[in-house]
């Protein structure tokens, strides 16, 4: 019975064991996949239906589900396609917290009806998605400046969540000559970095060092992270206080009042804090007497008078002072202060001048010996050692050459020039090496003698001198002075006029110069109408040996003076006579009665002539143009007007003062006048022919004769040629003057171009050209032969038909 009961039970146990063994066999079959982290949602991982040998339709029927072990469900099964897809982004670093090279996500695929379990392992592969990060962005280090090179300082390492090649690969440090880094690798492959001191630190040079530490991983592309390292160099008491100079020399007057500040010491310490705080004190080398007379402020270093200073007791005091800092191991600096009482008269160095030359010529050679100088000092030791120097040696043309112990030669080192410096004050300075040093000066006076090395020089190279004509002979024109920087006879100048002839006249006959002072004189009276300017040279010569000279150009310009009275040339009249003009009473308004013409031999403003009515019988009857001298009627004559009118006209130039000439015109009115005469004729006496006019007629006659001979020669030469050509005689030569008191023709003629000899004739022709449409005609009236001439001015508009019966001649 018992066997029958246990038989079914044994059978069930065997079936259960076989079933469990079958399920466990399926479970031991593991499928593995590998994917990178951070894949997007919905990304394809694997086809489970194919890989597990399942029918896609059975997944839905058997209620396939995914069970992730010990993790969040990042994946899902697409039951329609049998694919394993990403349900949520996978971050490898959040799944595998430890830094291992392998990271697996384990899951089971469970099917029902019948139950079947598939084991799946999904390896999450690392990508370089994390940059190295320092736990501390800024690291502060305090390093003493006494730290020796080679000292190591641990730094906070950077961490990188990635693994393998994507983890930290190396470190870099910014450039520094004081620090570098040492990279070490741990047993787990981690990189560690130490800061190594490579140079000697000096806080006084660099108190703070700023470095940048960079960690770089091995990913592609690599990522990096940085941290700032600030190193403060801690001060040590390695700098002793330092005074501005080791020895101070101070003068103090005896009997100075207590509390008088003698001096203030100022020492410096490059350290900081208490290492730079200084305390001043006397050292043991300072005598008690000195400490009784002078006080020293320990904080400010101020030395003050405390007792009574007596020169007769002590002439100097020596103080040895130290400045000590307040560091743990204090350092000190020292200086010596020597106080000299004002009345102290110690031994000064001595200078002795031997074989001295008091003067030198300026052309002396370089290297010439001037003097021998010896120096000595009665003191002993350092105070007796002396040094000789020359004040302003860089600017002086001298040098000191040491010839033997205690002896020096004073030599010429550069060329001398007396014109620049004529005397030198050479100060020799001898100084001993005492503390404080004493100095003695000796001055040598050296005179530079002149040589003739400079030529005279005028202040300007060209002189223009204006001289007004009619100057008195011997008048001073100007003073020409040259300068010679030499001395004595080398400076004495003599002035000469360099000979030059103008129209066979020597300059020395026109001008004279004082040879001593250069005063220039005129030897004659100049006439602007004859001479306008002179150009010559004046030489200045010194009296040196050999003499030197230079010259200057002088331009004398003669200025015009109003020295010529206007000359009335039309209407012509004998001296003291009255000009008579005859006009019909029926003359219309504006009729030209006469024209007054005057000339002036002066120039420019002095020759400008204007006309004015000085006297007039009836001011309402006639008018006078002040510029051209035309006298015209201003109205018609009436029966009340007298038959004779008298006008006095003055011709005045524009000079200062103005000069003038007058002419009296007597105007007679008649009922009828002869048709051949439109002008007023005035008999001229024979005395009109002055010497000037006689020379004029003779000259014109000679010119006409020569012209006639020339024309005849030309005609003969032309006739000898095969094809003779007509001879064209210039209009200016068609008229000629025969002789004095002769009339060329009784027929009417108009004045053509004329040539007048002499200055008066030139101005006469010039004035004719300036008059408005006027000609000068000499006409012979119906009077006995030889009685005289008539001169008048007639308008050009009068033609030959109006003067057919007149007997006229042209004055050329």
C-alpha positions in Angstrom: 0.0 0.0 0.0 2.8 2.3 0.8 4.6 1.5 -2.4 1.4 2.2 -4.3 1.1 5.6 -2.6 4.7 6.7 -3.3 4.7 5.5 -7.0 2.7 8.5 -8.3 4.7 10.9 -6.2 8.0 9.6 -7.6 6.7 10.0 -11.1 5.7 13.6 -10.5 9.1 14.4 -9.1 10.8 13.1 -12.1 8.6 15.1 -14.4 9.3 18.2 -12.4 13.0 17.7 -12.4 13.0 17.2 -16.2 10.9 20.3 -16.7 13.2 22.4 -14.5 16.3 21.1 -16.3 14.8 22.0 -19.6 13.9 25.5 -18.5 17.4 26.0 -17.0 19.0 24.9 -20.2 17.1 27.6 -22.0 18.1 30.1 -19.3 21.8 29.3 -19.6 21.7 30.3 -23.3 22.7 34.1 -23.1 22.4 36.5 -26.1 24.8 39.5 -26.0 24.6 42.8 -27.9 26.8 46.0 -27.9 25.6 49.5 -28.4 27.1 53.0 -27.8 25.6 55.1 -25.1 23.4 58.2 -25.8 21.6 56.5 -28.7 18.4 58.3 -29.7 14.9 57.0 -28.7 13.5 54.5 -31.1 16.9 53.4 -32.4 17.2 49.8 -33.6 19.3 47.5 -31.4 18.6 43.9 -32.6 15.9 41.7 -34.1 15.0 39.4 -31.2 12.6 37.2 -33.1 15.3 36.3 -35.6 18.1 36.0 -33.1 16.0 33.9 -30.7 14.4 31.8 -33.4 10.8 32.9 -32.6 7.9 33.6 -34.8 7.0 37.2 -34.8 3.3 36.4 -34.3 4.0 34.3 -31.3 5.4 37.3 -29.4 1.9 38.8 -29.1 0.3 35.5 -28.6 2.7 34.4 -25.8 2.6 37.8 -24.2 6.4 38.5 -24.6 7.7 41.0 -22.1 11.1 42.4 -21.2 12.4 42.3 -17.6 15.5 44.5 -16.9 17.5 43.3 -13.9 18.5 45.9 -11.3 18.0 48.8 -13.7 15.6 51.1 -15.3 13.9 49.8 -18.4 15.7 51.6 -21.2 14.6 49.2 -24.0 11.4 47.8 -25.4 10.2 45.0 -27.8 8.3 45.9 -30.9 5.9 42.9 -31.0 4.9 43.7 -34.5 8.4 43.4 -35.9 10.2 41.5 -33.2 12.8 44.3 -32.9 14.6 45.4 -29.7 14.5 49.3 -29.7 15.7 52.1 -27.5 13.0 53.4 -25.3 15.1 56.1 -23.5 18.6 57.5 -23.9 21.2 55.4 -22.1 23.9 57.2 -20.1 26.7 54.7 -19.5 28.0 56.8 -16.5 24.7 56.6 -14.7 24.3 52.9 -15.2 27.9 51.9 -14.3 28.9 54.2 -11.5 32.3 52.5 -11.0 35.0 53.2 -13.5 35.1 49.8 -15.2 36.0 49.2 -18.8 32.9 46.9 -19.3 29.3 48.0 -18.6 26.4 45.5 -19.2 22.7 45.9 -18.9 21.1 42.5 -18.1 17.6 41.7 -19.0 15.3 38.7 -19.6 12.7 38.1 -22.4 9.9 36.1 -20.9 7.3 34.2 -23.0 4.2 32.4 -21.7 2.2 29.4 -22.8 4.6 27.7 -22.4 6.9 29.7 -20.2 10.3 30.4 -21.7 13.0 32.7 -20.5 15.8 34.2 -22.7 18.8 35.9 -21.0 20.1 39.0 -22.9 23.2 41.1 -22.0 23.5 44.5 -23.6 27.0 46.0 -23.4 26.9 49.8 -23.2 30.0 51.2 -24.9 31.6 54.5 -23.8 31.7 57.6 -26.0 33.7 60.8 -25.2 30.8 62.8 -24.0 32.4 64.1 -20.8 35.2 66.7 -20.5 37.7 66.5 -17.7 36.6 68.5 -14.7 38.7 69.8 -11.8 37.0 69.5 -8.4 38.4 73.0 -7.7 38.4 75.6 -10.4 41.0 77.7 -8.5 43.8 76.3 -6.4 45.7 78.5 -4.0 49.2 77.7 -2.9 51.4 79.5 -0.4 55.0 78.9 -1.1 57.9 80.4 0.8 60.5 82.2 -1.2 63.1 80.1 0.7 61.7 76.8 -0.8 64.5 75.1 -2.7 64.1 74.1 -6.3 62.8 70.6 -6.9 60.1 70.8 -4.1 56.9 69.1 -5.1 53.3 70.3 -4.4 50.2 68.1 -4.9 47.5 69.5 -7.0 43.8 68.6 -7.2 43.4 66.1 -10.1 40.8 66.4 -12.8 38.2 63.7 -13.2 36.6 62.4 -16.4 33.4 60.2 -16.2 34.5 58.5 -19.4 36.7 55.4 -19.4 39.4 53.9 -21.5 40.8 56.1 -24.2 38.2 58.7 -23.4 39.5 59.3 -19.9 42.2 61.8 -18.9 45.3 61.4 -21.0 47.7 64.2 -19.9 48.0 67.5 -18.2 49.6 70.8 -19.5 50.8 73.8 -17.5 51.0 77.4 -18.8 54.5 78.7 -19.5 56.6 79.5 -16.4 60.3 79.6 -15.7 59.7 78.8 -12.1 57.3 75.9 -12.2 56.6 72.7 -14.2 54.5 69.6 -13.6 55.2 65.9 -13.1 52.5 63.5 -14.4 52.2 60.1 -12.7 49.9 57.1 -13.5 48.2 55.2 -10.7 47.7 51.4 -10.6 44.1 51.9 -11.9 45.4 54.0 -14.8 44.4 57.3 -13.3 46.7 60.3 -14.1 48.0 62.3 -11.1 49.9 65.6 -11.4 52.3 67.3 -9.1 53.6 70.9 -9.3 57.4 71.0 -9.2 59.4 74.2 -8.3 62.1 74.5 -10.9 63.6 77.9 -10.1 64.5 80.0 -7.1 61.6 82.2 -6.0 62.1 85.8 -5.1 59.1 87.6 -3.6 60.6 91.0 -4.2 60.7 90.2 -8.0 57.3 88.3 -8.3 55.0 88.2 -5.3 52.2 86.2 -7.1 52.4 83.6 -9.9 49.3 82.9 -11.9 49.3 79.5 -13.7 46.7 77.6 -15.8 46.6 73.8 -15.5 44.8 72.0 -18.4 43.6 68.4 -18.4 43.1 66.7 -21.8 41.4 63.4 -22.4 42.2 60.9 -25.2 38.9 61.1 -27.1 38.4 62.1 -30.7 38.0 64.9 -30.7 39.7 65.5 -27.4 38.0 67.4 -24.6 39.8 69.5 -21.9 39.2 71.3 -18.7 41.2 74.0 -16.9 41.9 75.2 -13.4 43.7 78.3 -12.2 46.6 78.0 -9.9 47.4 81.1 -7.8 50.7 80.9 -6.0 51.4 83.4 -3.3 55.1 83.7 -2.5 55.6 84.1 1.2 58.2 86.6 2.3 61.2 85.6 4.4 63.6 88.1 5.9 66.1 87.8 3.2 66.8 91.5 2.5 68.8 93.6 4.8 67.9 97.3 5.2 69.8 99.5 2.8 70.8 103.2 3.2 70.9 105.4 0.1 74.7 105.8 0.5 77.1 104.2 2.9 78.7 107.4 4.1 77.1 110.7 4.8 78.9 114.0 5.4 77.1 116.8 7.1 78.2 120.2 8.2 76.8 121.6 11.5 77.4 125.0 13.0 78.8 125.2 16.4 76.4 126.4 19.2 73.4 125.1 17.2 70.3 125.2 19.3 69.1 122.0 20.9 66.5 120.3 18.7 68.1 121.5 15.5 67.6 118.7 12.9 71.0 117.8 11.5 69.7 115.2 8.9 67.1 112.5 8.5 68.3 109.0 7.6 66.1 106.9 5.3 66.9 103.3 4.9 64.7 100.9 2.8 63.9 97.2 3.2 62.5 95.2 0.2 60.7 92.8 2.5 57.2 93.3 3.7 55.3 93.3 7.0 57.4 93.1 10.1 60.4 92.2 8.0 60.3 95.7 6.6 59.8 97.6 9.8 63.0 99.4 10.7 64.6 100.5 14.0 67.5 103.0 13.9 70.2 102.9 16.6 73.8 103.7 17.2 76.3 100.9 17.0 79.1 100.4 19.6 81.5 102.2 17.3 79.8 105.5 18.1 81.5 107.2 21.0 79.6 108.1 24.1 80.4 111.8 23.7 78.8 111.8 20.3 75.7 110.1 21.6 75.5 112.7 24.4 75.6 115.6 21.8 73.3 114.1 19.2 70.0 112.1 19.5 68.7 109.5 17.0 65.0 108.9 16.6 64.6 105.0 16.4 61.5 105.2 14.2 62.2 108.1 11.9 66.0 108.1 11.8 66.1 111.8 12.5 69.3 113.1 14.0 69.0 116.2 16.2 71.3 118.3 18.3 71.0 117.4 22.0 74.0 119.0 23.6 76.3 122.0 23.2 78.6 121.7 20.2 82.0 123.4 20.8 84.4 123.7 17.9 87.4 124.1 20.2 86.7 120.8 21.9 86.0 118.7 18.8 86.0 119.6 15.1 84.2 116.5 13.8 82.0 113.7 15.0 81.6 110.2 13.6 78.4 108.3 13.9 78.0 104.6 13.0 74.3 103.9 12.7 72.4 100.7 11.9 68.9 100.1 10.7 67.5 96.8 11.9 64.3 95.1 10.8 61.8 93.4 13.1 62.0 90.0 11.4 62.3 86.7 13.4 65.9 86.6 12.3 66.6 90.4 12.1 68.9 91.8 9.5 70.6 95.2 9.6 72.2 97.8 7.4 74.9 100.2 8.4 76.0 103.7 7.4 78.5 106.2 8.7 77.6 109.8 9.3 80.5 112.3 9.7 79.5 115.7 11.2 81.9 118.5 10.4 81.8 121.5 12.6 81.7 124.6 10.4 84.9 126.1 11.9 86.9 122.9 11.0 89.9 123.8 8.8 91.6 120.5 7.8 94.4 120.0 5.3 93.2 120.5 1.8 95.1 119.2 -1.2 97.6 121.6 -2.8 98.0 122.4 -6.5 101.3 123.9 -7.8 101.6 125.3 -11.4 105.0 125.1 -13.0 106.3 126.2 -16.4 103.1 127.9 -17.3 102.5 129.8 -20.6 100.1 132.7 -20.1 99.3 133.1 -23.8 99.2 131.1 -27.0 98.5 132.0 -30.7 95.3 130.6 -32.0 97.1 128.6 -34.7 99.1 126.6 -32.2 99.4 122.9 -32.9 97.4 120.3 -31.0 99.5 118.7 -28.3 101.4 122.0 -27.3 102.4 122.0 -23.6 100.7 124.8 -21.6 101.8 124.0 -18.1 103.2 121.4 -15.7 101.0 120.8 -12.6 102.0 119.1 -9.4 99.5 117.9 -6.7 100.1 117.0 -3.1 98.2 116.5 0.2 99.8 116.8 3.7 97.3 114.3 5.0 98.1 110.6 5.2 96.4 107.4 4.1 93.2 107.7 2.1 92.9 111.3 3.0 96.2 112.0 1.4 95.4 110.3 -1.9 94.4 112.9 -4.5 92.8 113.1 -7.9 93.3 115.9 -10.3 90.5 116.9 -12.8 89.6 119.9 -14.9 86.2 121.6 -14.6 84.1 121.4 -17.8 86.8 119.3 -19.5 84.3 118.1 -22.1 83.9 121.7 -23.5 87.5 122.9 -23.1 90.1 122.2 -25.8 92.6 121.0 -23.2 93.5 117.8 -21.4 95.5 116.6 -18.5 98.1 113.9 -19.1 99.7 112.2 -16.1 103.4 112.2 -16.7 104.6 110.7 -13.3 103.4 110.2 -9.8 102.0 113.6 -8.6 102.8 115.4 -11.9 100.4 116.2 -14.8 100.9 118.0 -18.2 98.3 120.4 -19.4 98.1 120.1 -23.2 96.1 121.5 -26.1 93.7 118.9 -27.3 91.7 120.7 -30.0 92.3 123.6 -32.5 91.9 127.0 -30.9 89.9 129.9 -32.4 90.3 133.3 -30.8 87.3 134.7 -32.5 85.1 132.2 -30.6 86.9 132.3 -27.2 89.7 134.8 -26.6 90.5 133.9 -23.0 90.1 130.7 -21.1 89.7 130.3 -17.3 91.0 126.8 -16.7 90.0 125.6 -13.2 92.0 122.6 -12.0 90.2 120.6 -9.2 92.2 118.4 -6.9 90.2 116.1 -4.6 91.4 113.8 -1.8 89.8 110.5 -1.0 88.8 111.3 2.5 85.4 111.0 3.9 84.0 113.5 3.1 86.5 114.4 0.4 88.2 117.8 0.4 88.8 119.7 -2.7 91.0 122.6 -3.8 90.7 124.6 -7.0 93.4 126.5 -8.9 92.5 128.7 -11.9 94.8 129.4 -14.8 94.1 132.3 -17.2 95.2 131.6 -20.7 95.0 134.3 -23.3 94.6 133.4 -27.0 96.6 135.7 -29.4 95.2 136.6 -32.7 96.4 135.7 -36.2 95.0 137.1 -39.5 92.7 134.2 -40.4 89.4 136.1 -41.0 88.6 138.2 -44.1 86.5 141.4 -43.6 82.8 140.8 -44.1 80.1 143.3 -45.0 76.7 143.1 -43.3 75.1 142.6 -46.7 76.4 141.6 -50.1 74.5 144.3 -52.1 73.8 147.9 -51.1 71.1 150.0 -52.8 71.5 153.8 -52.1 69.0 156.4 -53.3 70.3 159.9 -54.0 68.1 162.8 -54.8 69.4 164.8 -57.8 70.9 168.3 -57.3 72.8 167.0 -54.3 75.7 169.2 -53.2 79.2 168.0 -54.1 80.8 166.2 -51.2 77.4 165.1 -49.7 77.6 162.0 -47.6 75.6 159.2 -49.3 76.0 156.3 -46.8 78.5 154.6 -44.6 79.6 151.1 -45.6 81.2 149.2 -42.7 82.7 145.8 -42.8 83.5 143.7 -39.8 86.7 141.7 -39.2 86.6 139.6 -36.0 90.4 139.7 -35.8 92.3 142.0 -33.5 94.7 145.0 -33.8 96.3 145.4 -37.2 94.4 142.3 -38.4 91.2 144.2 -37.7 92.2 147.6 -39.1 90.3 148.0 -42.4 90.9 150.2 -45.5 88.1 150.9 -48.0 88.7 151.3 -51.7 86.5 152.0 -54.7 87.3 149.4 -57.3 88.0 151.3 -60.5 85.4 151.3 -63.3 84.9 153.7 -66.1 81.5 154.9 -67.3 81.5 156.9 -70.6 85.2 157.6 -70.1 84.6 158.7 -66.5 86.3 156.9 -63.6 84.2 156.0 -60.6 86.8 157.8 -58.4 85.8 161.1 -60.2 82.2 160.6 -59.3 82.4 159.1 -55.8 84.9 159.1 -52.9 85.1 156.8 -49.9 86.8 157.5 -46.6 89.4 154.7 -46.4 89.2 154.6 -42.6 85.5 154.5 -41.8 83.8 153.6 -45.2 81.8 156.9 -45.6 80.8 157.2 -49.2 80.6 160.7 -50.7 79.4 162.2 -54.0 82.0 164.3 -55.7 79.6 166.0 -58.1 76.0 167.1 -58.4 73.9 164.5 -60.2 71.1 165.3 -62.6 68.3 162.8 -62.9 67.6 163.9 -66.5 71.2 162.8 -67.4 72.2 160.1 -65.0 69.9 157.5 -63.6 72.1 155.0 -61.7 75.6 153.8 -61.1 76.9 150.3 -60.3 80.3 149.7 -58.9 82.2 147.7 -56.2 83.9 148.7 -52.9 86.6 146.6 -51.4 87.5 146.3 -47.7 91.0 145.1 -46.9 92.6 144.4 -43.5 96.1 145.3 -42.5 97.2 141.8 -41.6 100.1 139.9 -43.2 99.2 138.7 -45.7 96.2 141.0 -46.0 92.7 139.6 -46.5 89.9 141.4 -48.3 86.3 141.2 -49.6 84.1 143.4 -51.7 80.5 144.5 -52.0 78.4 145.8 -54.9 76.9 149.3 -54.6 74.0 150.4 -56.6 73.5 154.2 -56.6 70.0 155.2 -57.8 69.4 158.9 -58.7 65.9 160.1 -57.6 64.1 162.8 -59.5 63.5 166.2 -58.0 61.1 168.8 -59.2 63.7 171.1 -60.5 62.3 171.8 -64.0 59.7 174.4 -64.6 57.0 173.5 -67.2 57.8 175.0 -70.6 54.9 176.3 -72.7 55.6 175.4 -76.3 52.2 176.2 -77.7 51.0 178.8 -78.4 54.5 180.1 -79.1 55.4 183.6 -78.1 58.4 185.7 -77.7 59.8 186.3 -74.3 57.4 188.6 -72.4 55.0 189.0 -75.4 51.3 188.3 -75.5 49.7 185.7 -77.7 47.0 187.1 -79.9 44.1 185.0 -81.2 41.4 186.2 -83.6 38.0 184.5 -83.7 34.7 185.5 -85.4 32.0 186.8 -83.1 29.6 184.3 -84.6 31.6 181.4 -83.1 29.3 178.7 -81.6 29.4 177.4 -78.1 32.3 174.8 -77.6 34.5 176.3 -80.3 38.2 175.6 -79.8 39.8 179.0 -79.4 43.4 177.9 -78.6 45.3 175.0 -77.0 48.0 175.5 -74.4 50.7 172.8 -74.5 53.5 172.7 -71.8 56.2 170.2 -71.3 58.2 169.3 -68.1 61.7 167.7 -68.2 61.1 166.0 -64.9 59.7 162.4 -64.6 56.6 160.7 -63.2 54.6 162.9 -60.9 56.9 165.9 -61.3 56.3 166.0 -65.1 52.5 165.8 -64.9 51.2 169.2 -66.0 47.7 170.7 -65.3 46.3 174.0 -66.5 44.3 176.6 -64.7 42.9 180.0 -65.5 44.8 182.6 -63.5 43.0 185.7 -64.9 40.0 186.0 -67.2 38.0 189.0 -68.4 34.7 187.1 -68.5 34.6 183.7 -66.7 31.2 182.9 -68.3 32.6 183.1 -71.8 35.6 180.7 -71.8 36.5 177.3 -70.3 39.8 175.6 -69.9 40.4 171.8 -69.8 42.8 171.3 -66.9 44.4 168.2 -68.5 44.7 169.0 -72.2 44.8 172.8 -72.1 42.0 173.4 -74.6 40.3 176.8 -74.4 36.8 176.6 -75.7 33.8 179.0 -75.7 31.1 178.2 -73.2 28.5 180.4 -75.0 28.0 182.5 -78.1 29.2 186.1 -78.1 26.6 188.8 -77.5 26.7 192.5 -78.5 27.5 193.4 -74.9 30.7 191.4 -74.8 33.8 193.5 -75.5 35.7 192.8 -78.6 38.9 191.9 -76.8 39.3 189.4 -74.0 42.4 188.7 -71.9 43.2 185.3 -70.4 46.2 184.5 -68.2 46.8 180.7 -68.0 49.1 178.9 -65.6 50.7 175.5 -66.4 51.6 173.8 -63.1 53.4 170.5 -62.6 52.6 168.0 -59.8 55.9 168.3 -57.9 56.4 169.3 -54.3 56.6 172.2 -54.3 54.9 172.7 -57.6 56.5 174.8 -60.3 54.6 176.7 -63.0 54.7 178.9 -66.1 52.1 181.4 -67.4 51.0 182.6 -70.8 48.8 185.6 -71.6 46.4 185.2 -74.5 44.6 188.2 -76.0 41.5 187.1 -77.9 40.1 189.6 -80.4 36.7 189.0 -82.0 36.0 190.2 -85.6 33.0 190.1 -87.8 34.8 188.1 -90.6 38.1 186.3 -90.9 40.1 185.1 -93.9 39.2 181.7 -95.1 42.7 180.4 -95.1 43.3 180.9 -91.5 41.6 179.0 -88.7 44.2 179.7 -86.2 45.6 182.6 -84.3 49.0 183.7 -85.6 51.5 185.5 -83.5 54.5 187.2 -85.0 57.7 185.9 -83.6 60.8 188.1 -83.4 64.0 186.8 -84.7 65.3 186.4 -81.2 63.2 183.3 -81.0 66.1 181.4 -82.4 68.1 180.9 -79.2 71.3 178.8 -79.2 69.3 175.7 -78.6 67.0 176.2 -81.6 70.0 177.1 -83.8 71.7 173.9 -82.9 68.5 172.1 -83.6 68.2 173.5 -87.1 71.9 172.9 -87.9 71.5 169.3 -86.7 68.4 168.7 -88.7 70.1 170.2 -91.7 73.0 167.8 -91.4 70.8 164.8 -90.9 68.7 165.8 -94.0 71.9 166.2 -96.1 73.2 162.8 -95.1 69.8 161.3 -95.8 69.8 162.9 -99.2 73.2 161.5 -100.1 72.1 158.0 -98.9 69.0 158.1 -101.1 71.1 159.1 -104.1 73.6 156.3 -103.5 70.7 153.8 -103.2 69.1 155.1 -106.4 72.4 154.7 -108.3 72.8 151.1 -107.0 69.2 150.2 -107.8 69.6 151.5 -111.4 72.6 149.3 -112.0 70.6 146.1 -111.3 68.7 144.3 -114.2 65.4 144.7 -112.5 65.4 147.9 -110.6 62.9 148.2 -107.8 61.1 151.3 -106.6 62.8 153.0 -103.7 60.5 153.3 -100.7 61.6 156.3 -98.6 60.3 156.2 -95.0 57.7 158.9 -94.3 59.9 160.3 -91.6 62.5 161.3 -94.2 60.2 162.9 -96.8 60.6 166.4 -95.3 63.8 168.2 -94.6 64.9 171.5 -93.1 66.8 173.8 -95.5 68.1 176.6 -93.3 67.4 179.0 -90.5 64.4 181.5 -91.1 63.4 179.8 -94.3 60.0 178.6 -95.3 59.9 175.2 -96.9 56.6 175.5 -98.8 53.8 177.9 -99.0 51.4 175.1 -99.7 49.4 173.5 -96.9 50.8 170.5 -95.2 50.0 168.3 -92.2 52.6 167.5 -89.7 53.9 163.9 -90.1 56.3 162.0 -88.1 59.2 164.1 -86.9 62.6 163.7 -85.3 63.7 166.3 -82.8 67.3 166.5 -81.6 67.9 167.4 -77.9 65.9 166.8 -74.8 63.6 169.8 -75.3 62.6 168.5 -78.8 62.0 165.1 -77.3 59.6 166.4 -74.7 58.0 168.6 -77.3 57.2 165.7 -79.6 56.0 163.6 -76.6 53.5 166.3 -75.6 52.3 166.6 -79.2 51.5 162.9 -79.1 49.5 163.3 -75.9 47.3 166.1 -77.1 44.0 165.2 -78.6 44.2 165.1 -82.4 46.6 168.1 -82.6 49.5 169.1 -84.9 52.0 171.9 -84.7 52.3 174.1 -87.9 54.6 177.0 -88.6 52.8 179.4 -90.9 54.0 182.5 -92.7 51.4 185.4 -92.6 51.1 188.1 -95.3 53.8 190.4 -94.0 57.1 191.6 -95.3 59.6 188.8 -95.9 61.8 188.0 -92.9 59.4 189.5 -90.3 59.0 186.3 -88.4 57.0 183.1 -87.8 53.7 182.1 -86.4 53.3 179.0 -84.2 50.0 177.6 -83.3 48.2 174.3 -82.5 45.5 173.3 -84.9 43.2 170.3 -84.9 43.9 167.4 -87.2 40.5 167.6 -88.6 41.4 170.6 -90.7 42.2 169.3 -94.1 44.5 170.8 -96.9 41.5 172.4 -98.6 41.1 174.8 -95.7 44.7 176.0 -95.9 45.2 176.1 -99.7 46.2 179.7 -99.7 48.2 179.6 -96.6 51.9 179.4 -96.6 53.0 176.8 -94.1 56.1 174.8 -93.3 56.5 171.7 -91.3 59.0 171.7 -88.4 60.7 168.3 -88.2 
